[in-house]
Amino acid sequence: MAVNAFGDVRDVETGQLIAGARVSPESRELAGTLRLMRERPAAGGLRRENTTLAVVATNARLNKVQATRVAFLAHHGFVRAIEPVHTSMDGDLCIALSTGKEEAPVDVLGMAAAEAVARAIARAVRLAKTMGGVPGLASPR
């Protein structure tokens, strides 16, 4: 998982907002990206430099079409964890690959992958260190 989402990140287990737009660059208080966008829809200066990248691997045997389907379904993890997601400021991508010979239903794999992706997004945010002036949750306050 690589997370540099434009939107806010929620812990999918608790629903708690854990990262996102801040009240000010010096603050750790979250402002709520979606709320800010609704209040100031014409705000300019938004950079198109954000992305969230996921790789989902399984030991199930998948052909190209099935792997594409698993990646498509796994993308729902982005929706569960990031709000708003898939904006024009994001370059989100999810890739699935198969390393094994086990049998498993593609839909079940995809739903499990979506859950894993959502949890991995929150985990990546929690483990992020401060960088480029943006405070990370893993760094001391």
C-alpha positions in Angstrom: 0.0 0.0 0.0 1.2 3.5 -0.8 -1.1 6.2 0.4 -1.0 9.8 -0.5 -4.7 10.3 -0.9 -6.4 13.7 -1.6 -9.3 12.7 0.7 -9.5 11.9 4.3 -8.7 8.4 5.6 -11.0 6.6 8.0 -10.3 3.5 10.2 -12.8 1.0 8.7 -13.2 -0.8 12.0 -14.0 2.3 14.2 -15.1 4.8 11.5 -12.8 7.3 13.1 -11.2 9.9 10.8 -7.4 9.4 11.2 -5.9 11.6 8.5 -6.7 14.2 6.0 -7.0 17.9 5.4 -5.9 19.9 8.4 -7.2 23.1 9.9 -3.8 24.7 9.3 -0.3 23.4 8.3 0.8 23.6 11.9 -2.2 21.8 13.3 -3.0 18.1 13.7 -6.7 18.9 13.9 -8.6 17.5 10.9 -10.8 19.9 8.9 -12.7 17.3 6.8 -11.9 17.4 3.1 -15.4 16.7 1.9 -16.8 19.5 4.1 -14.2 21.9 2.8 -15.0 21.0 -0.8 -18.7 21.6 -0.2 -18.1 24.9 1.5 -15.7 26.2 -1.0 -16.4 24.4 -4.3 -14.6 27.0 -6.4 -11.4 27.0 -4.4 -8.5 27.0 -6.8 -5.0 25.8 -6.4 -5.6 22.2 -5.9 -2.7 20.1 -7.0 -3.0 16.9 -8.9 -0.3 15.1 -7.0 -2.1 12.6 -5.0 -2.4 8.8 -5.4 -3.2 5.6 -3.5 -1.6 2.5 -4.9 -2.4 -1.1 -3.9 -1.1 -4.5 -4.9 -3.2 -7.5 -3.9 -1.6 -10.9 -4.2 -3.3 -14.3 -3.8 -2.2 -17.9 -3.8 -5.3 -18.7 -5.8 -5.0 -19.5 -9.5 -6.3 -16.6 -11.6 -6.3 -16.0 -15.3 -5.9 -12.4 -16.6 -9.7 -11.7 -16.6 -10.1 -13.1 -13.1 -7.1 -11.1 -11.8 -8.6 -7.9 -13.3 -11.9 -8.7 -11.6 -10.2 -9.2 -8.2 -8.4 -5.8 -8.7 -11.7 -4.2 -9.6 -13.4 -5.5 -6.5 -10.4 -4.8 -4.3 -10.8 -1.1 -5.3 -13.8 -1.0 -3.1 -11.4 -0.9 -0.2 -10.4 2.6 -1.3 -14.1 3.6 -1.1 -14.4 2.2 2.4 -11.3 4.0 3.7 -11.0 7.3 1.8 -13.5 10.1 1.4 -13.7 11.6 -1.1 -11.9 9.1 -3.3 -11.1 8.9 -7.0 -11.1 12.7 -7.4 -9.4 14.4 -10.3 -6.6 15.1 -7.9 -5.9 11.4 -7.4 -4.2 8.8 -9.5 -5.5 5.7 -7.7 -4.6 2.2 -8.8 -5.1 -1.3 -7.6 -3.3 -4.3 -9.2 -4.0 -8.0 -8.5 -1.6 -10.9 -9.1 -1.7 -14.6 -8.6 1.1 -16.7 -7.3 -0.5 -20.1 -6.7 -2.6 -23.0 -7.8 -5.4 -23.0 -5.2 -9.0 -22.7 -6.2 -11.2 -19.9 -4.9 -14.3 -18.0 -6.1 -13.3 -14.7 -7.7 -16.0 -12.8 -6.0 -15.0 -14.1 -2.6 -11.3 -13.2 -3.3 -12.4 -9.7 -4.4 -14.4 -9.0 -1.3 -11.6 -10.3 0.9 -9.2 -8.1 -1.0 -11.4 -5.0 -0.6 -11.4 -5.6 3.2 -7.6 -6.1 3.2 -7.0 -2.9 1.1 -9.2 -0.8 3.4 -7.3 -2.0 6.5 -4.0 -1.6 4.7 -4.8 2.0 3.9 -5.5 2.8 7.6 -2.3 0.9 8.6 -0.2 2.8 6.1 -1.4 6.1 7.4 -0.9 5.0 11.1 2.7 4.0 10.2 3.5 7.2 8.3 6.3 9.4 9.5 6.4 13.2 9.2 7.6 14.2 5.8 7.8 17.4 3.8 6.2 19.3 6.6 3.2 17.1 6.8 2.9 15.5 10.3 2.8 11.7 10.3 0.9 9.7 12.9 4.0 7.6 13.6 6.1 10.6 14.5 6.1 12.1 18.0 3.8 15.1 18.4 
